[in-house]
Amino acid sequence: SGGGGAAAAVEEANLKAAAAAEELQQMSAEAEAQMEELTTSALQEVEEAEAKAVELELQLGQAAVRREEAESELGQAKEAVSELQGRVEELSQAAAAKEEEVEEVAAKAAQLEDELEQAMET
């Protein structure tokens, strides 16, 4: 009978539809799981990037502090150098004055020696 064939075809179509629906649900579940996994890993990456940014900001702050310290040390060193240069200048002037004194004393000594020689010749 032709009726039995139609019923079988409907049943087969129903089975195929059910199988397709199940496959679709499975695919959908897999896709959802993948999305969740991706979302989780993306969130993790965002958190890591944020942590890294905070760390870098901290390091930058420390570097700025170190730079300020270094600049102030440099300033102090420059001051010390100019003080030393001033002192060297003073010392070299004093040395020049001493040298003049020594020359004067030497000249006097030579003069006295001459006078002594003349006195002895007489």
Buried (B, 14 or more C-beta within 10 A) or exposed (E): EEEEEEEEEEEEEEEEEEEEEEEEEEEEEEEEEEEEEEEEEEEEEEEEEEEEEEEEEEEEEEEEEEEEEEEEEEEEEEEEEEEEEEEEEEEEEEEEEEEEEEEEEEEEEEEEEEEEEEEEEE
